[in-house]
Amino acid sequence: MEDFIEYIPLEDIFEAYYDCRKKKRKTSNAIKFESDYESELVKLWREINTQTYHIGKSIVFIVTRPVRREVFAADFRDRIVQHLVVRRLEPLFEEYFIQDNYNCRKNKGVLYGVQRLYEHVGQCSHGFKESCYIAKCDVQAFFMSIHKPTLWKMLQAFITDNYKGDDLHIILWLTEMIVMHNPERNCIIKSPKWMWKGLPKHKSLFTSSKHYGLAIGNITSQMFANFYMTEFDKWMYERYNGYYGRYVDDFNFEGLDKDAMWHDIPEIRMFLKEKLGLNLHPKKLYIQHYRKGCKFIGSVVKGELLYVSNRTVANFIDTVRKYNGLAETNPDYTKENAEHFVSSLNSYFGLLGHYKSYAIRRKVANMISSKWFEVMFISGSFEKAVCKIPYTSHYILKKRSYEKTAFMPEEYDTNKYGLINYK
């Protein structure tokens, strides 16, 4: 076995693995990897440090909610590498990003973005007492329009200037590989091909230039897309005195003069096109008085009130119906997927809990199949779904661990990675 310099410690590979597996333990790739994860992680660690690592096959499929999209799911070991890169770069990006960039960031997200829009309107209108206007805009085919060579050039300069670790050359190498990768050239297609017929060509990597597009579904795509837009974010933030916010490709800004805001649109369009190669969506643009309302990431800010959007409620109902169907057709589905279903429910209950939505929560809760109530229950005033203890992953893993150690010879113990230490 050849010697090599350990730029990336083995411990960091394990930590990235633990991050990666949190919500992916039941996928087929995760199960296959976990069956021999110690040796697999050591192998991956060696490949990264010797720079012999290569990105593997992705799985591609179509989702239809909330809109039709093409999603690429990286192989599990590639996801570990992505988490490793994120753990290294995220602190640097957090210092660089503006406050009002909400997507895939700690202590931010959907609800935070809606609350910030509400605050901006309140401040701009001087306590909802004067007229102010909200501009709602959208970047057309955002992920598929990102020019990868431009993104890599920006990232290379930023990382070189700001990253101080001894493994700089490894992080740059991995980042370039991830950015410039073309997953559509080496993938397994899971959805029926007819599902691509309803997808516009400019929203698919299969019909885009090899120099354009980040795969929707990768954690690095979200982080790099946020970075790609930050120059625009800062420009808008200064231009509108902080009355600006963005969630992925949707952004809004507020002002007192409607005509002046419309006058700024051509300049905004030009900045996006010339600096980033992006297009402002011509059909998803409006500027109107704040009392007429503004839809933003699943909510509606209208006057002094906040509402949950009809589309969010419809998606909640569709989610429950989908899981009900799975529970009815497979007797073991509820036991094997209790936590996953509870997590899906709570993502909606958590959002709805910030609005006057008791009647909606009760209505949807009453639609849940009785089969699900064998493994979970709803607590409080339809506020939260709770998985029954015997069906939690913690209980199952603890039980398996007990069964395993009950037959392990006394002279063995394990270290923090689960590897056997010989006494």
VEXDREN-2710 file (C-alpha; in Angstrom, 1 decimal):
% VEXDREN-2710
k/r/px/py/pz
1/MET/0.0/0.0/0.0
2/GLU/1.6/3.3/-1.1
3/ASP/2.2/6.1/1.4
4/PHE/0.4/9.4/1.0
5/ILE/0.0/12.6/2.8
6/GLU/-3.2/12.8/4.8
7/TYR/-4.6/16.2/3.8
8/ILE/-8.2/15.1/4.7
9/PRO/-8.3/13.2/8.0
10/LEU/-10.2/10.0/8.1
11/GLU/-12.3/11.4/10.9
12/ASP/-13.6/14.1/8.6
13/ILE/-14.8/11.5/6.1
14/PHE/-16.7/9.7/8.8
15/GLU/-18.3/13.0/10.0
16/ALA/-19.3/13.8/6.4
17/TYR/-20.8/10.3/6.2
18/TYR/-22.8/10.8/9.4
19/ASP/-24.2/14.1/8.0
20/CYS/-25.0/12.4/4.7
21/ARG/-26.9/9.4/6.1
22/LYS/-29.2/11.4/8.5
23/LYS/-32.1/11.4/6.1
24/LYS/-30.9/8.8/3.5
25/ARG/-30.5/5.6/5.5
26/LYS/-33.4/3.8/3.8
27/THR/-32.4/4.5/0.3
28/SER/-31.0/1.5/-1.6
29/ASN/-27.6/3.2/-2.2
30/ALA/-27.3/4.0/1.5
31/ILE/-28.2/0.5/2.6
32/LYS/-25.7/-1.0/0.2
33/PHE/-22.9/1.4/1.3
34/GLU/-23.7/0.9/5.0
35/SER/-23.3/-2.9/4.8
36/ASP/-19.6/-2.4/4.7
37/TYR/-19.2/1.3/5.4
38/GLU/-16.0/1.2/7.4
39/SER/-13.9/-0.2/4.5
40/GLU/-15.9/1.9/2.0
41/LEU/-15.0/5.1/3.9
42/VAL/-11.4/4.2/4.2
43/LYS/-11.3/3.5/0.4
44/LEU/-13.0/6.9/-0.2
45/TRP/-10.5/8.6/2.1
46/ARG/-7.5/7.2/0.2
47/GLU/-9.0/8.1/-3.1
48/ILE/-9.6/11.8/-2.0
49/ASN/-6.1/12.2/-0.5
50/THR/-4.4/10.6/-3.6
51/GLN/-6.7/12.5/-5.9
52/THR/-7.8/9.4/-7.7
53/TYR/-11.5/9.8/-6.7
54/HIS/-14.1/10.0/-9.6
55/ILE/-17.8/10.8/-9.5
56/GLY/-20.0/7.8/-10.1
57/LYS/-23.4/7.3/-11.6
58/SER/-26.4/9.4/-10.7
59/ILE/-30.1/8.5/-10.6
60/VAL/-32.4/10.8/-12.5
61/PHE/-36.1/11.1/-12.2
62/ILE/-39.0/13.6/-12.6
63/VAL/-40.9/15.2/-9.8
64/THR/-44.2/17.0/-10.4
65/ARG/-44.6/18.8/-7.1
66/PRO/-44.6/21.8/-6.6
67/VAL/-43.7/22.0/-10.3
68/ARG/-42.4/19.5/-12.8
69/ARG/-38.6/19.2/-12.4
70/GLU/-35.8/17.0/-13.4
71/VAL/-33.8/15.7/-10.3
72/PHE/-30.4/14.1/-10.3
73/ALA/-29.6/12.0/-7.1
74/ALA/-25.9/11.4/-6.7
75/ASP/-24.5/8.1/-5.7
76/PHE/-24.3/7.8/-1.9
77/ARG/-20.5/8.0/-1.8
78/ASP/-20.6/11.1/-4.0
79/ARG/-23.0/12.6/-1.5
80/ILE/-20.5/12.0/1.2
81/VAL/-17.9/14.0/-0.8
82/GLN/-20.4/16.8/-1.3
83/HIS/-21.1/17.0/2.4
84/LEU/-17.3/17.1/3.0
85/VAL/-17.0/20.1/0.7
86/VAL/-20.0/21.8/2.3
87/ARG/-18.5/21.4/5.8
88/ARG/-15.3/23.0/4.6
89/LEU/-16.8/25.9/2.6
90/GLU/-20.1/26.7/4.3
91/PRO/-18.6/28.9/7.1
92/LEU/-16.9/31.1/4.5
93/PHE/-20.0/31.4/2.4
94/GLU/-22.1/32.3/5.5
95/GLU/-19.9/35.3/6.1
96/TYR/-20.2/36.3/2.4
97/PHE/-23.9/35.9/1.9
98/ILE/-26.4/38.6/2.7
99/GLN/-28.9/38.1/5.5
100/ASP/-31.9/37.9/3.2
101/ASN/-30.8/34.9/1.1
102/TYR/-33.0/32.2/2.6
103/ASN/-32.5/28.9/0.8
104/CYS/-30.7/25.9/2.4
105/ARG/-29.1/28.0/5.2
106/LYS/-29.0/27.3/8.9
107/ASN/-31.6/29.2/11.0
108/LYS/-33.3/30.5/7.8
109/GLY/-35.5/28.8/5.3
110/VAL/-39.1/29.3/4.1
111/LEU/-40.7/30.7/7.3
112/TYR/-37.8/33.0/7.9
113/GLY/-38.1/34.3/4.4
114/VAL/-41.8/35.0/4.7
115/GLN/-41.3/36.8/8.0
116/ARG/-38.6/38.9/6.6
117/LEU/-40.8/40.0/3.7
118/TYR/-43.5/40.9/6.2
119/GLU/-41.0/42.9/8.2
120/HIS/-39.7/44.7/5.1
121/VAL/-43.2/45.7/4.1
122/GLY/-44.0/46.9/7.6
123/GLN/-40.8/49.0/7.7
124/CYS/-41.1/50.4/4.2
125/SER/-44.8/51.4/4.8
126/HIS/-43.9/52.9/8.2
127/GLY/-45.9/50.5/10.2
128/PHE/-48.5/49.7/7.5
129/LYS/-49.6/53.4/7.5
130/GLU/-48.3/54.6/4.2
131/SER/-48.3/53.2/0.6
132/CYS/-45.5/51.0/-0.5
133/TYR/-45.2/48.5/-3.3
134/ILE/-43.8/45.0/-3.6
135/ALA/-42.0/43.8/-6.7
136/LYS/-42.1/40.0/-7.2
137/CYS/-39.6/38.5/-9.7
138/ASP/-38.3/35.2/-10.9
139/VAL/-35.2/34.0/-12.7
140/GLN/-36.1/31.8/-15.6
141/ALA/-34.7/28.2/-15.6
142/PHE/-32.3/29.2/-12.9
143/PHE/-30.3/26.1/-12.2
144/MET/-30.1/25.1/-15.9
145/SER/-28.9/28.6/-16.9
146/ILE/-25.9/28.7/-14.6
147/HIS/-22.7/28.9/-16.7
148/LYS/-20.4/26.4/-15.1
149/PRO/-17.1/27.8/-16.2
150/THR/-18.1/31.2/-14.9
151/LEU/-19.2/29.7/-11.6
152/TRP/-16.0/27.7/-11.2
153/LYS/-13.9/30.9/-12.0
154/MET/-15.8/32.8/-9.3
155/LEU/-15.5/29.9/-6.8
156/GLN/-11.8/29.4/-7.5
157/ALA/-11.0/33.0/-6.8
158/PHE/-13.2/33.1/-3.6
159/ILE/-11.9/29.9/-2.1
160/THR/-8.2/30.7/-2.9
161/ASP/-8.6/34.1/-1.2
162/ASN/-10.5/32.9/1.9
163/TYR/-9.8/29.3/2.6
164/LYS/-6.8/28.8/4.9
165/GLY/-6.6/25.0/5.3
166/ASP/-3.6/22.9/4.4
167/ASP/-6.0/20.9/2.1
168/LEU/-6.7/23.9/-0.1
169/HIS/-5.6/22.1/-3.3
170/ILE/-7.8/19.1/-2.5
171/ILE/-10.9/21.3/-1.9
172/LEU/-10.3/23.2/-5.1
173/TRP/-9.9/19.9/-7.0
174/LEU/-13.1/18.5/-5.6
175/THR/-15.0/21.7/-6.1
176/GLU/-14.0/22.0/-9.8
177/MET/-14.9/18.3/-10.3
178/ILE/-18.4/18.8/-8.8
179/VAL/-19.1/22.0/-10.6
180/MET/-18.0/20.9/-14.1
181/HIS/-19.5/17.4/-13.8
182/ASN/-22.1/16.4/-16.4
183/PRO/-24.3/13.8/-14.6
184/GLU/-26.6/13.4/-17.6
185/ARG/-23.7/11.5/-19.3
186/ASN/-23.5/8.8/-16.7
187/CYS/-26.9/8.1/-15.1
188/ILE/-29.7/5.7/-14.5
189/ILE/-33.1/6.9/-15.6
190/LYS/-35.8/6.0/-13.1
191/SER/-38.8/7.8/-14.3
192/PRO/-40.7/6.7/-17.5
193/LYS/-39.4/8.7/-20.5
194/TRP/-42.8/10.1/-21.3
195/MET/-42.6/12.2/-18.1
196/TRP/-39.9/14.3/-19.8
197/LYS/-42.5/15.3/-22.5
198/GLY/-44.1/17.9/-20.2
199/LEU/-40.7/19.4/-19.3
200/PRO/-39.4/22.4/-21.3
201/LYS/-36.1/21.7/-23.0
202/HIS/-34.4/24.6/-21.2
203/LYS/-35.2/22.8/-17.9
204/SER/-33.4/19.6/-18.6
205/LEU/-29.7/18.8/-18.5
206/PHE/-30.2/16.3/-21.4
207/THR/-31.1/19.2/-23.7
208/SER/-28.7/21.8/-22.3
209/SER/-25.2/22.6/-23.3
210/LYS/-22.5/20.7/-21.3
211/HIS/-21.3/24.1/-20.0
212/TYR/-24.6/25.0/-18.4
213/GLY/-26.7/23.7/-15.5
214/LEU/-26.3/22.4/-12.0
215/ALA/-28.1/19.2/-11.0
216/ILE/-31.1/19.9/-8.9
217/GLY/-30.9/17.5/-5.9
218/ASN/-27.3/18.0/-4.9
219/ILE/-26.5/19.9/-1.7
220/THR/-23.6/21.5/-3.4
221/SER/-25.8/22.8/-6.2
222/GLN/-27.9/24.7/-3.7
223/MET/-24.9/26.2/-2.0
224/PHE/-23.1/27.1/-5.2
225/ALA/-26.2/28.6/-6.7
226/ASN/-26.5/30.9/-3.6
227/PHE/-22.9/31.9/-4.1
228/TYR/-23.5/32.6/-7.9
229/MET/-26.3/35.0/-7.0
230/THR/-24.6/36.8/-4.2
231/GLU/-23.1/39.6/-6.3
232/PHE/-26.7/40.4/-7.5
233/ASP/-28.0/40.1/-4.0
234/LYS/-25.6/42.7/-2.7
235/TRP/-26.3/45.0/-5.6
236/MET/-30.1/44.8/-5.0
237/TYR/-29.7/45.0/-1.2
238/GLU/-27.8/48.3/-1.5
239/ARG/-30.1/49.7/-4.2
240/TYR/-33.2/49.1/-2.1
241/ASN/-31.9/49.9/1.4
242/GLY/-32.2/46.3/2.5
243/TYR/-35.8/45.9/1.3
244/TYR/-34.9/42.8/-0.7
245/GLY/-35.0/39.0/-0.2
246/ARG/-34.4/35.9/-2.3
247/TYR/-35.3/32.2/-2.1
248/VAL/-33.5/30.3/-4.8
249/ASP/-34.8/31.9/-8.1
250/ASP/-37.7/33.9/-6.5
251/PHE/-36.9/37.4/-5.2
252/ASN/-38.7/40.5/-4.1
253/PHE/-38.0/44.1/-3.3
254/GLU/-40.0/46.9/-1.8
255/GLY/-40.2/50.7/-2.5
256/LEU/-42.4/53.8/-2.2
257/ASP/-42.4/54.8/-5.9
258/LYS/-44.1/52.2/-8.2
259/ASP/-43.0/54.1/-11.4
260/ALA/-39.4/54.2/-10.2
261/MET/-39.5/50.5/-9.5
262/TRP/-40.8/49.7/-13.0
263/HIS/-38.1/52.0/-14.4
264/ASP/-35.4/49.9/-12.6
265/ILE/-36.6/46.6/-14.2
266/PRO/-34.6/46.9/-17.4
267/GLU/-31.4/47.6/-15.4
268/ILE/-32.1/44.6/-13.2
269/ARG/-32.7/42.5/-16.3
270/MET/-29.4/43.7/-17.8
271/PHE/-27.4/43.0/-14.7
272/LEU/-28.6/39.4/-14.5
273/LYS/-27.9/38.9/-18.2
274/GLU/-24.5/40.6/-18.6
275/LYS/-23.0/39.6/-15.2
276/LEU/-24.5/36.1/-14.7
277/GLY/-26.0/35.0/-18.0
278/LEU/-29.5/34.7/-16.4
279/ASN/-32.9/35.8/-17.7
280/LEU/-35.6/37.6/-15.7
281/HIS/-38.8/35.6/-16.3
282/PRO/-41.1/37.8/-18.4
283/LYS/-44.4/36.2/-17.2
284/LYS/-43.5/36.0/-13.5
285/LEU/-43.1/39.7/-12.8
286/TYR/-45.4/42.1/-11.1
287/ILE/-45.3/45.3/-8.9
288/GLN/-48.4/46.1/-6.8
289/HIS/-49.5/47.7/-3.6
290/TYR/-48.8/45.7/-0.5
291/ARG/-52.5/45.6/0.4
292/LYS/-53.2/43.6/-2.8
293/GLY/-50.9/40.8/-1.5
294/CYS/-47.7/39.0/-2.6
295/LYS/-47.2/35.3/-2.9
296/PHE/-43.8/34.1/-1.7
297/ILE/-42.5/30.6/-1.0
298/GLY/-45.9/29.1/0.0
299/SER/-47.4/32.1/1.8
300/VAL/-49.2/35.3/1.1
301/VAL/-48.3/38.6/2.7
302/LYS/-51.4/40.8/2.3
303/GLY/-51.7/44.1/4.1
304/GLU/-50.9/43.4/7.8
305/LEU/-51.9/39.7/7.5
306/LEU/-50.1/36.5/6.7
307/TYR/-51.8/33.6/4.9
308/VAL/-50.8/30.2/3.9
309/SER/-51.1/29.8/0.1
310/ASN/-53.8/27.5/-1.5
311/ARG/-51.0/25.6/-3.3
312/THR/-49.3/24.8/0.0
313/VAL/-52.6/23.4/1.4
314/ALA/-53.2/21.4/-1.8
315/ASN/-49.7/19.9/-1.6
316/PHE/-50.3/18.9/2.0
317/ILE/-53.5/17.1/1.0
318/ASP/-51.8/15.4/-1.9
319/THR/-48.9/14.3/0.3
320/VAL/-51.4/12.6/2.8
321/ARG/-53.3/11.0/-0.1
322/LYS/-50.1/9.6/-1.6
323/TYR/-49.0/8.0/1.7
324/ASN/-52.5/6.7/2.4
325/GLY/-52.3/4.9/-1.0
326/LEU/-49.0/3.4/-0.1
327/ALA/-50.2/2.3/3.3
328/GLU/-53.3/0.6/1.8
329/THR/-51.4/-1.4/-0.8
330/ASN/-48.5/-2.5/1.3
331/PRO/-49.2/-3.9/4.9
332/ASP/-45.6/-3.3/6.0
333/TYR/-45.2/0.1/4.6
334/THR/-46.4/2.0/7.7
335/LYS/-44.0/0.2/10.0
336/GLU/-41.0/0.7/7.7
337/ASN/-41.7/4.3/6.9
338/ALA/-43.3/5.7/10.0
339/GLU/-40.6/8.3/10.7
340/HIS/-40.4/9.4/7.1
341/PHE/-44.2/10.0/7.0
342/VAL/-44.1/11.8/10.4
343/SER/-41.3/14.0/9.1
344/SER/-43.4/14.9/6.0
345/LEU/-46.4/15.8/8.0
346/ASN/-44.4/17.9/10.5
347/SER/-42.9/20.0/7.7
348/TYR/-46.4/21.1/6.9
349/PHE/-47.7/21.2/10.5
350/GLY/-44.7/23.3/11.4
351/LEU/-45.3/25.8/8.6
352/LEU/-49.1/26.0/9.2
353/GLY/-48.6/26.4/12.9
354/HIS/-47.4/30.0/12.3
355/TYR/-50.8/31.0/10.7
356/LYS/-54.4/30.8/11.8
357/SER/-54.8/27.4/10.4
358/TYR/-56.5/25.2/13.0
359/ALA/-59.4/24.2/10.7
360/ILE/-57.0/23.3/7.9
361/ARG/-54.8/21.2/10.1
362/ARG/-57.8/19.4/11.6
363/LYS/-59.3/18.8/8.1
364/VAL/-56.0/17.2/6.8
365/ALA/-55.3/15.2/9.9
366/ASN/-58.8/13.6/9.6
367/MET/-57.9/12.5/6.1
368/ILE/-55.0/10.4/7.3
369/SER/-55.6/6.6/7.0
370/SER/-56.3/4.7/10.2
371/LYS/-53.3/2.4/9.2
372/TRP/-50.9/5.2/9.9
373/PHE/-52.3/5.7/13.4
374/GLU/-51.0/2.3/14.3
375/VAL/-47.5/3.7/14.2
376/MET/-48.0/7.4/15.0
377/PHE/-50.4/9.9/16.5
378/ILE/-51.2/13.6/16.3
379/SER/-50.5/15.7/19.5
380/GLY/-52.0/18.9/20.8
381/SER/-54.5/20.8/18.7
382/PHE/-53.4/19.1/15.4
383/GLU/-50.0/20.7/15.9
384/LYS/-47.5/17.9/15.5
385/ALA/-47.3/14.3/14.4
386/VAL/-45.4/11.9/16.7
387/CYS/-43.9/8.5/15.8
388/LYS/-44.6/5.8/18.3
389/ILE/-41.4/4.7/20.0
390/PRO/-41.2/1.1/18.6
391/TYR/-41.1/2.5/15.1
392/THR/-38.4/5.1/15.6
393/SER/-35.0/4.6/14.0
394/HIS/-33.3/5.2/17.4
395/TYR/-35.3/2.4/19.0
396/ILE/-34.7/0.0/16.1
397/LEU/-31.0/0.7/16.0
398/LYS/-30.7/0.3/19.7
399/LYS/-32.5/-3.0/19.5
400/ARG/-30.3/-4.2/16.8
401/SER/-27.2/-3.0/18.7
402/TYR/-28.3/-4.9/21.8
403/GLU/-28.9/-8.1/19.7
404/LYS/-25.5/-7.7/18.1
405/THR/-23.5/-7.1/21.4
406/ALA/-25.4/-9.9/23.2
407/PHE/-23.5/-12.3/21.0
408/MET/-20.2/-10.4/20.9
409/PRO/-17.3/-12.0/22.8
410/GLU/-16.4/-10.0/25.9
411/GLU/-12.8/-9.3/24.7
412/TYR/-14.1/-7.0/22.0
413/ASP/-15.3/-3.4/22.3
414/THR/-15.8/-0.7/19.6
415/ASN/-14.4/2.7/18.9
416/LYS/-16.3/5.8/17.9
417/TYR/-16.6/4.7/14.3
418/GLY/-18.1/1.3/15.2
419/LEU/-14.9/-0.5/14.4
420/ILE/-13.8/-3.4/16.7
421/ASN/-11.0/-2.7/19.1
422/TYR/-9.1/-5.7/20.2
423/LYS/-8.1/-5.7/23.9
END
